Amino acid sequence: MRQLLWLLCPLLIGLNSCSEDTYNESEFVVGDIFTDSNIRVILIDTMHVETSTMRFDSIITSQSSRMLVGKYSDPIFGAVKSSCFLGLLPENYVIDSEAEYDSIIFFMKYDHYYYNDTLQSNTIHIRQLKESLRPSVGDDFYNTTRVEVLDGELGSISYHPRPSDTLALEIKLTDELGVALFEHIQDKSISNSDEFKAFFKGLALQPDAVDNGSVIGFSLAAGASYMRLYHSKAEADERIQNYIDFNFDATSSPKPFFNQISTQDPNDYLDLLTDKEMNLHSSDSENMSFIQSGIGIATRIEFPSIKTIYNVRGDGTLLNAALKIRPVTTTYNEHLYLRDTLSVFLVDQNNDITDQLYLNDLEPLRAILNRTNAEFDDIFYEIPLGAYIEKLLLADRDTGEALILFPADYNHSVDRFVLNGNDTSNKNVSLQITYAIYDENE
């Protein structure tokens, strides 16, 4: 089939892919295989596409350089909330014996990610962890991981997010914490990382229960988000101020960090997704499928009738295949925005990820958002699937595998999407196949 495609490429330059005309061999210079054949190129866009929604039991959120903190209410996905848990380490363990404690502040620098309405006020509460950050199994933390915190809070801030701002938020923490750390380091009862981690387990950064604004991304990089303990010493006629920075603990293994992301009271359809192996078919959810980063909800796509292409009379070859899938118009806006690309992965019949699709050896295959006719309310994601469809056509049996769609940063974002399924409207999902018939039986 690939050899036939190579032979057909020069033949088809300039042809309209939707043409159903018959091209006589006298019009083209072609290989011997076409000497006695008529060529007909057809576009097939009536192939059945099965779309559904699945949900992973949990997703890894500890392999990120972004803290996600915030909460908002979504009319479809419910109350979306993200808290961050992290461990810290001081850059040194030296405080002069004559120094005096001044203050302790937590700094948080934006990493430019946000989702939903940043015009609304957000609140961040900082609490101290009651237990060390250690995975119960393996080396990873998940969006569903639970960690206990101490009563009370170390500090809080209410702010209007400015994700593009280069300045950091400054949250003053309690002097009770600051004095305790100052004294333990100064008197050498904390002089190494093990002693520090035994005394101070880490921080939880949590949104307020009544927040309804946005989820904001903050950088974990050293010098971007950190806790700073100020102290000073009297010298001559002035006081000289100094400080110790407590940065994210990037040296421990596993790294003590994760984003805890959850939703509460989504629509009735999403509430049904209680098991990873369950597929909520679009026909059972008002012709819609869903995607939500951070939670692990993905759109699943299958082509159950793909081999009916062999019912087309004559011998032929696949030239191209492209999937078009449209977001539901009423489900996105300037706050709940659409991402320009979505990643394409393979899952097996149990919805375990088996592979990622690639356009070539290096470039991952992506669904690209086409806004060319946005003024006519015609926006769609398009995925070139020629190689994948050819693989399905050559397969000996149906393995139950499917494609799934979600954003590339699905484990450190909360983007969400609602896509049209396969009904009878012009907004339905469609697989457009360009097929060349080179030896049609009379």
C-alpha positions as CSV (number, residue, x, y, z in Angstrom):
1,M,0.0,0.0,0.0
2,R,2.9,2.4,0.8
3,Q,4.4,1.7,-2.6
4,L,1.2,2.5,-4.3
5,L,0.9,5.7,-2.4
6,W,4.4,6.7,-3.6
7,L,3.4,6.1,-7.2
8,L,0.2,8.0,-6.8
9,C,1.7,11.2,-5.2
10,P,2.9,12.8,-8.5
11,L,-0.3,11.8,-10.2
12,L,-2.5,13.6,-7.7
13,I,-0.7,17.0,-7.6
14,G,-3.3,19.6,-8.5
15,L,-6.3,17.3,-8.1
16,N,-9.2,18.3,-5.9
17,S,-9.3,15.7,-3.1
18,C,-13.1,15.7,-3.2
19,S,-13.3,14.8,-6.9
20,E,-15.1,11.7,-8.0
21,D,-14.2,12.1,-11.7
22,T,-12.5,9.3,-13.6
23,Y,-9.0,10.2,-14.9
24,N,-7.9,8.3,-18.0
25,E,-4.3,7.0,-18.2
26,S,-3.6,9.2,-21.3
27,E,-3.8,12.3,-19.1
28,F,-0.8,11.4,-16.9
29,V,2.6,9.9,-17.1
30,V,2.5,7.1,-14.5
31,G,4.0,3.7,-13.7
32,D,3.1,0.5,-15.5
33,I,0.7,-0.5,-12.7
34,F,-1.7,2.1,-14.0
35,T,-1.2,1.6,-17.8
36,D,-4.6,-0.2,-18.2
37,S,-6.4,1.4,-15.3
38,N,-8.7,4.3,-14.7
39,I,-8.0,6.4,-11.6
40,R,-10.8,7.7,-9.4
41,V,-10.1,9.7,-6.3
42,I,-13.0,10.0,-3.8
43,L,-13.5,11.7,-0.5
44,I,-15.3,9.6,2.1
45,D,-16.7,11.5,5.1
46,T,-19.5,9.2,6.2
47,M,-17.4,6.7,8.2
48,H,-18.8,6.1,11.7
49,V,-16.7,7.6,14.5
50,E,-17.4,6.5,18.0
51,T,-16.7,9.1,20.7
52,S,-16.9,8.6,24.4
53,T,-15.5,9.9,27.7
54,M,-13.3,8.0,30.1
55,R,-11.6,9.0,33.4
56,F,-8.3,7.8,34.9
57,D,-8.5,6.8,38.5
58,S,-5.8,9.3,39.3
59,I,-2.9,11.1,37.5
60,I,0.6,11.9,38.6
61,T,0.9,15.6,39.5
62,S,4.4,15.5,41.2
63,Q,6.4,15.6,38.0
64,S,5.9,19.3,37.4
65,S,7.6,22.6,38.0
66,R,4.3,24.4,38.6
67,M,2.3,25.0,41.7
68,L,-1.4,25.2,41.0
69,V,-3.5,27.1,43.6
70,G,-7.1,28.3,43.1
71,K,-10.8,27.4,42.9
72,Y,-13.7,28.2,40.6
73,S,-17.1,26.9,39.7
74,D,-17.7,25.4,36.3
75,P,-21.2,24.9,35.0
76,I,-20.3,21.5,33.5
77,F,-17.3,20.2,35.5
78,G,-18.4,21.5,38.9
79,A,-16.3,23.2,41.6
80,V,-12.6,22.9,40.4
81,K,-10.1,23.2,43.2
82,S,-6.3,22.9,43.3
83,S,-4.0,23.0,46.4
84,C,-0.2,22.6,46.4
85,F,1.9,20.6,48.9
86,L,5.7,20.9,49.0
87,G,8.8,20.4,51.1
88,L,11.5,23.1,51.6
89,L,15.1,23.1,52.5
90,P,17.2,26.1,53.8
91,E,20.1,27.2,51.7
92,N,22.4,27.2,54.8
93,Y,22.2,26.6,58.5
94,V,24.2,29.6,59.8
95,I,22.8,32.5,61.9
96,D,25.1,34.6,63.9
97,S,24.8,34.2,67.7
98,E,24.2,37.9,68.1
99,A,21.5,38.2,65.4
100,E,17.9,38.9,66.2
101,Y,14.8,37.6,64.4
102,D,12.9,40.1,62.2
103,S,10.2,38.3,60.1
104,I,9.4,35.4,57.8
105,I,7.7,35.8,54.4
106,F,6.7,33.4,51.6
107,F,7.2,34.6,48.1
108,M,5.3,33.2,45.1
109,K,6.2,34.1,41.5
110,Y,3.7,33.6,38.6
111,D,4.6,31.2,35.9
112,H,2.1,32.8,33.5
113,Y,-0.5,29.9,33.6
114,Y,-4.0,30.6,34.6
115,Y,-7.5,29.3,34.0
116,N,-10.9,31.0,34.3
117,D,-11.6,34.6,35.5
118,T,-8.6,36.5,36.8
119,L,-10.7,39.6,37.5
120,Q,-12.2,37.9,40.5
121,S,-10.3,37.8,43.9
122,N,-8.4,34.7,44.9
123,T,-7.3,33.7,48.4
124,I,-4.3,31.5,49.4
125,H,-4.1,30.0,52.9
126,I,-0.7,28.6,53.9
127,R,-0.7,25.8,56.4
128,Q,2.0,23.6,57.9
129,L,2.1,19.9,57.1
130,K,1.5,17.4,59.9
131,E,3.4,14.6,58.1
132,S,6.3,14.2,55.8
133,L,5.7,14.0,52.1
134,R,6.4,10.4,51.2
135,P,4.4,8.5,48.6
136,S,2.5,5.5,50.1
137,V,3.5,3.4,47.0
138,G,6.2,4.0,44.4
139,D,7.9,7.4,43.8
140,D,5.0,9.6,42.7
141,F,2.2,11.6,44.2
142,Y,-1.2,11.9,42.5
143,N,-4.0,14.4,42.2
144,T,-5.9,12.3,44.7
145,T,-3.1,12.1,47.3
146,R,-4.2,13.1,50.8
147,V,-1.8,14.7,53.4
148,E,-2.7,16.0,56.9
149,V,-2.1,19.6,57.9
150,L,-1.8,21.2,61.3
151,D,-4.7,23.2,62.7
152,G,-4.6,26.9,62.1
153,E,-2.7,28.7,59.4
154,L,0.7,30.2,59.0
155,G,-0.5,33.1,56.8
156,S,-2.9,34.1,54.0
157,I,-3.4,36.6,51.2
158,S,-6.4,37.7,49.1
159,Y,-5.3,39.1,45.8
160,H,-6.4,39.8,42.2
161,P,-4.2,37.5,40.0
162,R,-1.9,39.2,37.5
163,P,-0.4,36.1,35.7
164,S,1.8,38.1,33.4
165,D,3.3,40.1,36.3
166,T,7.0,39.6,37.0
167,L,6.6,40.6,40.7
168,A,6.0,37.9,43.3
169,L,3.2,37.7,45.8
170,E,4.4,38.3,49.4
171,I,2.6,36.4,52.2
172,K,3.7,37.2,55.7
173,L,3.9,34.1,57.9
174,T,3.4,33.9,61.6
175,D,6.2,35.0,63.9
176,E,5.7,31.8,65.9
177,L,7.0,29.8,63.0
178,G,9.7,32.3,62.2
179,V,11.1,32.5,65.7
180,A,11.1,28.7,66.1
181,L,13.1,28.2,62.9
182,F,15.4,31.1,63.8
183,E,16.2,29.8,67.3
184,H,16.7,26.2,66.2
185,I,19.1,27.2,63.4
186,Q,20.9,29.8,65.6
187,D,21.5,27.4,68.5
188,K,22.6,24.6,66.1
189,S,19.8,22.2,67.0
190,I,19.0,22.2,63.3
191,S,22.3,22.0,61.3
192,N,21.5,19.6,58.4
193,S,18.7,18.6,56.1
194,D,17.6,15.6,58.1
195,E,17.2,17.6,61.3
196,F,15.3,20.3,59.4
197,K,12.9,17.9,57.7
198,A,12.3,16.2,61.1
199,F,11.3,19.6,62.5
200,F,9.5,21.1,59.5
201,K,7.5,18.8,57.2
202,G,6.5,21.3,54.6
203,L,3.7,23.6,53.5
204,A,0.2,23.3,52.1
205,L,-1.0,26.2,49.9
206,Q,-4.8,26.1,49.7
207,P,-7.6,28.2,48.2
208,D,-10.5,29.5,50.2
209,A,-13.6,27.4,50.4
210,V,-15.8,30.2,48.9
211,D,-13.4,31.3,46.2
212,N,-14.9,31.4,42.7
213,G,-12.2,33.0,40.5
214,S,-9.4,31.1,38.8
215,V,-6.6,28.5,39.2
216,I,-3.2,30.2,39.0
217,G,0.2,28.7,38.2
218,F,3.3,29.6,40.3
219,S,6.9,28.7,39.5
220,L,8.7,26.2,41.7
221,A,12.1,27.3,40.4
222,A,14.8,28.4,43.0
223,G,14.6,32.1,43.4
224,A,11.0,32.2,42.1
225,S,8.9,30.8,45.0
226,Y,10.5,30.4,48.4
227,M,10.3,31.2,52.1
228,R,12.6,33.8,53.5
229,L,13.6,34.2,57.1
230,Y,14.9,37.7,57.9
231,H,17.2,38.5,60.8
232,S,19.5,41.4,61.7
233,K,22.5,42.3,63.8
234,A,23.4,45.6,65.4
235,E,26.8,46.9,64.1
236,A,28.1,50.4,65.1
237,D,25.3,52.9,64.3
238,E,23.2,50.6,62.1
239,R,21.5,47.2,61.9
240,I,22.7,44.9,59.2
241,Q,19.9,42.7,57.8
242,N,20.4,39.2,56.5
243,Y,18.3,36.3,55.6
244,I,18.1,32.6,54.9
245,D,16.0,31.3,51.9
246,F,14.1,28.1,52.1
247,N,13.7,26.8,48.5
248,F,11.7,23.9,47.2
249,D,13.5,20.6,48.1
250,A,14.6,19.4,44.7
251,T,17.4,17.2,46.1
252,S,15.3,14.5,47.9
253,S,14.1,11.5,46.1
254,P,11.2,11.3,45.5
255,K,10.7,15.1,45.4
256,P,8.3,16.2,48.1
257,F,5.8,18.0,45.9
258,F,2.4,17.6,44.2
259,N,-0.8,19.4,43.2
260,Q,-4.0,18.0,44.7
261,I,-6.7,18.7,42.1
262,S,-10.4,17.8,42.5
263,T,-13.8,18.6,41.3
264,Q,-17.1,18.6,43.2
265,D,-20.6,18.3,41.9
266,P,-20.0,18.0,38.1
267,N,-22.9,17.4,35.8
268,D,-24.8,14.1,36.1
269,Y,-22.9,12.5,33.2
270,L,-19.4,13.1,34.6
271,D,-20.6,11.8,38.0
272,L,-21.1,8.4,36.3
273,L,-17.4,8.1,35.6
274,T,-16.4,6.1,38.7
275,D,-14.1,3.5,37.0
276,K,-11.2,3.8,34.6
277,E,-12.6,1.0,32.4
278,M,-16.0,2.7,31.9
279,N,-16.7,4.5,28.7
280,L,-19.4,7.1,28.7
281,H,-20.6,7.1,25.1
282,S,-21.5,10.5,23.5
283,S,-24.9,9.0,22.6
284,D,-25.6,8.7,26.3
285,S,-24.4,12.2,27.2
286,E,-26.3,14.5,24.8
287,N,-23.9,14.0,22.0
288,M,-20.9,15.3,23.9
289,S,-17.6,14.1,25.1
290,F,-15.4,15.7,27.7
291,I,-11.7,16.5,28.6
292,Q,-10.4,17.9,31.9
293,S,-6.7,18.2,32.7
294,G,-5.6,17.6,36.3
295,I,-8.5,15.3,36.9
296,G,-7.8,12.8,34.2
297,I,-10.9,13.0,32.0
298,A,-10.2,12.4,28.4
299,T,-12.2,12.0,25.1
300,R,-11.9,8.5,23.6
301,I,-12.2,7.9,19.8
302,E,-12.7,4.7,17.9
303,F,-13.3,3.7,14.3
304,P,-15.4,0.5,14.5
305,S,-16.5,0.4,10.9
306,I,-13.2,1.5,9.3
307,K,-12.8,-1.7,7.2
308,T,-16.1,-1.1,5.4
309,I,-13.9,1.0,3.1
310,Y,-13.2,-2.3,1.4
311,N,-16.8,-2.3,0.3
312,V,-15.9,0.4,-2.2
313,R,-15.9,-1.3,-5.6
314,G,-12.4,-1.9,-7.1
315,D,-8.8,-2.0,-5.8
316,G,-7.7,1.1,-4.1
317,T,-5.3,2.7,-1.7
318,L,-5.6,5.2,1.2
319,L,-4.1,8.6,0.3
320,N,-5.0,10.6,3.4
321,A,-7.2,10.6,6.5
322,A,-8.1,13.5,8.8
323,L,-10.3,13.6,11.8
324,K,-12.3,16.8,12.5
325,I,-13.9,17.2,15.9
326,R,-15.6,20.4,17.0
327,P,-16.0,21.9,20.5
328,V,-19.5,22.6,21.6
329,T,-20.0,26.3,20.9
330,T,-21.8,27.2,24.1
331,T,-19.2,25.6,26.4
332,Y,-16.2,27.9,25.9
333,N,-15.5,31.6,26.3
334,E,-12.7,34.1,27.0
335,H,-12.3,32.6,30.5
336,L,-12.9,28.9,29.8
337,Y,-10.7,29.1,26.7
338,L,-9.7,26.5,24.1
339,R,-6.1,25.3,23.9
340,D,-4.6,25.5,20.4
341,T,-3.4,21.9,20.5
342,L,-4.3,18.6,22.1
343,S,-2.1,15.5,22.4
344,V,-3.1,12.2,20.9
345,F,-2.4,8.9,22.8
346,L,-3.3,5.3,22.4
347,V,-5.2,3.3,25.1
348,D,-6.0,-0.4,25.2
349,Q,-9.4,-1.9,25.8
350,N,-8.9,-1.3,29.6
351,N,-8.1,2.4,29.0
352,D,-4.4,1.9,29.9
353,I,-2.1,4.2,27.9
354,T,0.1,2.2,25.6
355,D,1.7,4.8,23.4
356,Q,1.7,8.4,22.1
357,L,1.2,8.9,18.4
358,Y,3.9,10.8,16.4
359,L,3.8,12.6,13.2
360,N,7.4,11.6,12.5
361,D,10.2,10.2,14.6
362,L,10.5,13.4,16.7
363,E,7.3,15.3,16.5
364,P,4.3,14.2,18.5
365,L,1.0,14.1,16.6
366,R,-1.4,16.8,17.7
367,A,-4.9,17.9,17.2
368,I,-4.6,21.5,15.8
369,L,-7.4,24.0,16.5
370,N,-8.5,25.5,13.2
371,R,-10.1,29.0,13.6
372,T,-10.1,30.0,9.9
373,N,-13.9,30.3,9.9
374,A,-14.4,31.4,13.5
375,E,-16.6,34.3,12.3
376,F,-19.0,31.7,11.0
377,D,-18.9,29.8,14.2
378,D,-17.0,26.9,12.6
379,I,-14.1,26.0,14.8
380,F,-12.7,22.5,14.9
381,Y,-9.7,20.4,16.0
382,E,-8.1,18.5,13.1
383,I,-5.8,15.5,13.4
384,P,-3.9,13.9,10.4
385,L,-4.5,10.2,10.9
386,G,-3.4,8.7,7.6
387,A,-0.7,6.4,9.1
388,Y,-3.0,5.3,12.0
389,I,-6.0,4.5,9.8
390,E,-3.7,2.6,7.4
391,K,-2.5,0.5,10.4
392,L,-6.1,-0.2,11.3
393,L,-6.9,-1.3,7.8
394,L,-4.0,-3.7,7.8
395,A,-4.6,-5.2,11.2
396,D,-5.7,-8.8,11.3
397,R,-8.1,-8.3,14.2
398,D,-9.7,-5.7,16.4
399,T,-7.7,-5.2,19.6
400,G,-10.1,-2.8,21.2
401,E,-7.6,0.1,21.2
402,A,-8.7,3.7,20.9
403,L,-7.3,7.2,20.6
404,I,-7.6,9.6,23.5
405,L,-7.3,13.4,23.5
406,F,-6.0,15.7,26.2
407,P,-3.6,18.7,26.5
408,A,0.1,18.1,26.6
409,D,0.3,19.5,30.2
410,Y,-2.7,17.5,31.4
411,N,-1.0,16.7,34.7
412,H,-0.2,20.4,35.6
413,S,-3.2,22.3,34.3
414,V,-6.9,22.4,34.7
415,D,-8.0,23.1,31.1
416,R,-11.3,21.6,30.1
417,F,-13.1,21.0,26.8
418,V,-16.5,19.8,25.6
419,L,-16.5,18.2,22.2
420,N,-19.3,17.2,19.8
421,G,-20.0,13.6,19.2
422,N,-21.4,11.8,16.1
423,D,-25.0,12.9,15.5
424,T,-26.6,14.0,12.3
425,S,-25.8,17.7,12.4
426,N,-23.0,19.5,10.5
427,K,-21.2,20.0,13.8
428,N,-20.5,16.3,14.3
429,V,-17.2,14.6,14.5
430,S,-16.1,13.3,11.1
431,L,-13.3,11.2,9.6
432,Q,-12.5,12.4,6.1
433,I,-10.7,9.8,4.0
434,T,-9.1,10.4,0.6
435,Y,-9.1,7.2,-1.3
436,A,-7.8,6.3,-4.8
437,I,-9.4,3.5,-6.8
438,Y,-7.0,2.4,-9.6
439,D,-8.6,-0.9,-10.7
440,E,-12.4,-0.7,-10.6
441,N,-14.2,-3.8,-11.7
442,E,-16.9,-3.2,-14.3
